[in-house]
Amino acid sequence: MKAVLDRETLGEVLSRASKLVSRLGKGAFLPPGVFFSVDGESLTVYATDMDNWVIQRMPIYEGEEGKAYVPVKEMLNVLKGADGGSVVLEREDTVLTVKIGEDALYRINLHNDEEFPALPEVGVEEGLMVDMEDILNGVEKVGWCASKDDPRPFLTGIYLHTRDGEIRFVASDGSVLGFYARKDFSGDMDIILPAYVQGILKTLPKSKGIIAVKDRVLHISIDDDPINVLTVVRGIDDDYVDYEGIVPREFVAEVVVETDVLRRKIDRMIAMAPDTYEVDVEVKDGEITLRTVSPKGEGVERLKAETMGEIKVRLIGSHITRMLKYIDAPSVRISFSGDSTPVKIGPTTNDGHFYLTLPIA
């Protein structure tokens, strides 16, 4: 195997691949590396964590066909800090020779080719054209709501599906639920993605791509000249709960308040309580009052607001802070369906983005 290619492009490819390989952990039987395959016109780099794949194809200046199972950390260290220009990779038995410019030459001991998993047969010939920025935005807005560990598999994932001409993102851990929708979306999709794939998606180019779902597996193909990035994500083998049935439609009280003002007041209360502190919320006569008590002391915050009805409930403070972090609108609407039923919180400018949380008894 031999390839002469652009050093900067190779560094970008390996950096993205290493993020997935790092998920293998110390107990994995698979050596932490990437698989190189040269076909004479391009270099294809395969990376996997045994569940998901990132496959990247980049052009080469010249080369000879061949393969190599390369330790990714060592390869990145060799390229780190090197000047731009070309790099020459050449396999010599069990060693990969890396030549950078005229002054640097390294020899990296290769892994055994036979230890790398069988390469997947993948390809996205048909699918939905999407803006990856939109997909990542939706995943980030609800992903924090998913459970990190729950015997019900669907609660550890992000439900990505289409309905009524929009693509929807839903996640919940049973105590809080996040919902985000993008309108004017044509096509069909239905898959539960593991919540941890947010880390994988963040490494992808923020440009247009084609996505398709087959047998609970998500395929994403992105052409980011000069690299083609193909990502394969295994979905969760489960069905999502009927979340629409728990979204309240009628409310006994409501409040509209400036997002930044509420965020500052909540942040100030954190200093007096642990991250999971409880907050008493009272809505009455054009005012919302927040109270918290902890071993550190107590705090009270009041602010004028547009209100409807009266209510007093106790909420989990960390839920409110996380919600406000992902609401990018001037004002937020908090709607109360009762003193023991879901509270709905979302931006006043977008009905397709909201969170639900349950009052504490």
C-alpha positions, 0 to 999 in steps of 0.5 A: 500500500502506498499513498501520497496525499494532503496532510491537512485533509488526512489530519481532519479525517483522522481527527473525526475517526478518532472520536468514534474509536475512543468510544471503544474503552479499555476493555475492548478486544479491538485495538484502537485504530483505523483501517486504511484502504487505497484503491489507486485514486482515493484513500478510504478510512474506516472507523468503528466502535463496534456499533457505529461506523464513520467511513471517509473517502479522500483523494490521493495524488498517487498511490498503489492499492493496499490496506493497513490497520493503523493505530490512530493515536500514534498516527495523529501524534505524528501529523500533529504540528506538521506543516501543510503540504503532502504526506507519503504513507507506505506499508512495508510488511507490518510497518507503516512508513510516514514521510512528511516533507523532506525532514520527517520520517516515522515508522509506525507498527501496524495492527493485524489486519485480520483483527479489524471487523468485517467492513460493512456494505453501505451506501446511500443511493436514495434518501432524504436531503437534509441540512445537517445543522438542522439535524444536530440542532434538534438532537442537541435541544432534546438529547439532554432529556434522555436517560443515561441508564434505564431498563426501558431502552427507548428512554435512553434514546432520541426519537427521530421521526416524521409526521404531519410534514415535519421532522420531530425530535423527542427524548425523555427520562420519564421525569422530563421530556423534550420536543423539537420539530422542523416544519416543511419536511417531506419524507418518511423516517422513524428511528430511535438513536442512542443519546450518545450519538450526539458526540458522533454527529457533532464531528460531521460537516455542517452541510447538506447531506442525505439520510436514510433509515433501513432496518433500524440503522441510520445512514448519513452521507455528506459530501464536504469537498474533498471528503465524502463522509458516510456515517452508519448509526445503529438505532435502538431496537424498541418502539417509542411510547405515545408521547403525544398522549401526555402533552397537556392541551388545557391549562389552569395557569400560564405565565410569559416572562423574559428568558434572560431575566428568568435565567439570571434569577434561576442562576443566582439561586443555584449559589444557595442550593445544590444542582438538583434543588427544588424550586417553589413556583407561584404564579399570581396577579401579574407576578411569578415568585421563586423560592428555594430552601437548602442547607446553605440557606434560602432565596426568593426571587420575584419578577413581573410577568404576563399571567393567567390564573393562579397556581403554586407548584414545586419543580426540579431546579436543574430541569428549569436551568437545562430548558432555559439553556436550549431556549433561544427566544426573547421570552418563554411561556410556562403553562401549568395543567395542574398541581400534579400534572405536566408543566409545559415550558417553551419559547413563545416564538416556536410552538414546535419546541417545548419541554415537559416536567412533572411537579414534585408532590 
